[in-house]
Amino acid sequence: NELSDKIYVMSVVCKNNKKVTFRCTEKDLVGDVPEARYGHSLDVVYSRGRSMGVLFGGRSYIPSNQRTTERWNSVDDCLPHVFLVDFEFGCATSYILPELQDGLSFHVSIARNDTIYILGGHSLANNIRPANLYRIRIDLPLGSPAVNCTVLPGGISVSSA
């Protein structure tokens, strides 16, 4: 019941004969390495000619040293951190945003340029499906990235969409 904490980058390889194949590259991350998880989202944002992966949410098995016979396969929500992942160098950086109070799994996310929208999801800790729509903007200057979150009105309660 272990999940991998590696990142797998899938890329399309086009050959001269127009045959399309996929290549999977396994990378170890450095920096603020997110714990292994499932039910998360990973989107790519583009800002100022740069791109980054943005990982959010998910669930993970409780650590093996905290497992009991009754709770061997139990899972917990991952902390509501936003991780920026540089696919080229394999670096990850964690951001804590006050607008994101609960870990969410099985939410819907979509990226457009420098912005990610996150809708719905489920929180095990509170057993809720919040009707929130989050807008996360990522600015990627040459220095440190800026990550900002806004809760927008008009969300709906949905999970596993």
C-alpha positions as CSV (number, residue, x, y, z in Angstrom):
1,N,0.0,0.0,0.0
2,E,2.8,2.4,-0.8
3,L,2.5,5.3,-3.2
4,S,5.4,6.7,-5.1
5,D,6.8,10.1,-4.2
6,K,8.6,10.4,-7.6
7,I,7.2,12.5,-10.5
8,Y,6.6,10.9,-13.8
9,V,6.8,13.2,-16.8
10,M,4.9,12.0,-19.9
11,S,6.0,13.5,-23.2
12,V,5.0,12.9,-26.8
13,V,7.7,11.8,-29.2
14,C,7.0,12.3,-33.0
15,K,9.1,10.2,-35.3
16,N,9.9,11.1,-39.0
17,N,7.4,8.5,-40.1
18,K,4.7,10.4,-38.2
19,K,4.4,7.6,-35.6
20,V,3.5,9.1,-32.3
21,T,4.8,7.4,-29.1
22,F,4.9,8.4,-25.5
23,R,8.0,8.6,-23.3
24,C,7.8,8.4,-19.5
25,T,10.6,10.0,-17.5
26,E,10.9,9.3,-13.8
27,K,12.4,12.2,-11.7
28,D,13.3,12.5,-8.1
29,L,12.3,15.9,-6.7
30,V,14.4,18.1,-4.4
31,G,13.3,20.9,-2.1
32,D,9.9,20.8,-0.6
33,V,9.1,17.3,-1.8
34,P,5.3,16.6,-1.6
35,E,4.3,13.4,0.0
36,A,3.0,10.6,-2.2
37,R,-0.7,11.0,-3.0
38,Y,-3.6,10.2,-5.1
39,G,-6.8,12.2,-5.9
40,H,-4.7,15.3,-6.5
41,S,-4.4,17.7,-9.5
42,L,-1.3,18.7,-11.4
43,D,-1.6,21.6,-13.9
44,V,0.9,23.6,-15.9
45,V,0.9,27.4,-15.8
46,Y,2.7,29.8,-18.1
47,S,3.9,33.2,-17.0
48,R,6.6,35.5,-18.4
49,G,7.9,32.9,-20.8
50,R,8.3,30.3,-18.1
51,S,6.3,27.3,-17.1
52,M,5.8,25.4,-13.8
53,G,3.7,22.5,-12.6
54,V,1.2,23.2,-9.8
55,L,0.3,20.3,-7.6
56,F,-2.6,20.5,-5.1
57,G,-4.7,18.3,-2.9
58,G,-5.0,14.6,-2.7
59,R,-4.9,11.8,-0.1
60,S,-2.1,9.7,1.3
61,Y,-1.9,6.6,3.4
62,I,-1.1,7.3,7.0
63,P,2.6,6.7,7.8
64,S,3.5,3.1,8.5
65,N,4.6,3.9,12.0
66,Q,1.1,5.2,12.8
67,R,-0.8,2.2,11.4
68,T,-2.6,-0.3,13.5
69,T,-4.2,-3.5,12.5
70,E,-7.6,-1.8,12.3
71,R,-6.3,1.2,10.4
72,W,-3.7,-0.4,8.1
73,N,-5.2,0.9,4.9
74,S,-6.4,4.3,6.3
75,V,-5.8,7.5,4.4
76,D,-5.7,11.2,5.4
77,D,-6.1,14.4,3.5
78,C,-2.8,15.9,2.4
79,L,-2.2,19.3,3.8
80,P,-3.7,22.1,1.7
81,H,-0.4,23.3,0.4
82,V,0.2,24.4,-3.2
83,F,3.5,23.0,-4.7
84,L,5.2,24.6,-7.6
85,V,7.3,22.0,-9.5
86,D,10.0,22.9,-12.0
87,F,10.0,19.9,-14.4
88,E,13.3,20.8,-15.9
89,F,15.4,20.8,-12.7
90,G,13.1,18.7,-10.5
91,C,12.7,21.3,-7.8
92,A,9.6,21.7,-5.7
93,T,8.5,24.6,-3.5
94,S,5.5,24.5,-1.1
95,Y,3.2,27.5,-0.5
96,I,0.7,27.9,2.3
97,L,-2.3,30.0,1.3
98,P,-4.7,31.2,4.0
99,E,-7.7,30.8,1.7
100,L,-7.1,27.0,1.4
101,Q,-8.1,25.7,4.9
102,D,-8.9,22.0,4.1
103,G,-7.2,19.3,2.2
104,L,-9.3,18.5,-0.9
105,S,-9.3,15.3,-3.0
106,F,-11.0,14.5,-6.2
107,H,-11.6,18.2,-7.1
108,V,-11.6,19.6,-10.6
109,S,-8.9,21.9,-11.8
110,I,-8.1,23.7,-15.0
111,A,-5.2,26.0,-16.0
112,R,-5.3,29.0,-18.3
113,N,-2.0,30.9,-18.8
114,D,-0.9,31.9,-15.2
115,T,-4.1,31.0,-13.4
116,I,-5.6,27.7,-12.1
117,Y,-9.2,27.3,-11.1
118,I,-10.1,24.7,-8.5
119,L,-13.7,23.6,-8.0
120,G,-15.3,21.2,-5.5
121,G,-13.5,18.2,-4.0
122,H,-14.0,16.3,-0.8
123,S,-12.4,16.8,2.7
124,L,-12.1,13.6,4.8
125,A,-11.3,15.6,8.0
126,N,-14.7,17.5,7.9
127,N,-16.6,15.1,5.5
128,I,-17.6,18.1,3.4
129,R,-17.7,19.0,-0.3
130,P,-17.2,22.7,-0.1
131,A,-19.0,24.8,-2.7
132,N,-16.0,27.0,-3.4
133,L,-14.3,28.1,-6.5
134,Y,-10.7,29.0,-6.0
135,R,-8.6,31.1,-8.4
136,I,-4.8,30.7,-7.9
137,R,-2.6,33.0,-9.8
138,I,1.1,32.3,-10.3
139,D,3.6,35.0,-11.3
140,L,6.9,33.6,-12.5
141,P,9.5,36.5,-12.6
142,L,13.2,35.6,-12.7
143,G,13.3,35.7,-8.9
144,S,10.9,34.1,-6.5
145,P,7.4,33.2,-7.8
146,A,4.4,34.9,-6.4
147,V,1.3,32.7,-5.6
148,N,-2.0,34.3,-4.7
149,C,-5.4,32.7,-4.1
150,T,-8.9,34.2,-4.3
151,V,-12.2,32.5,-3.3
152,L,-14.7,33.3,-6.0
153,P,-18.5,33.2,-5.6
154,G,-20.6,30.7,-7.5
155,G,-18.9,27.4,-6.8
156,I,-20.8,24.2,-6.7
157,S,-20.5,21.1,-4.4
158,V,-18.9,18.4,-6.5
159,S,-16.3,15.7,-6.2
160,S,-15.0,12.9,-8.5
161,A,-16.1,14.9,-11.5
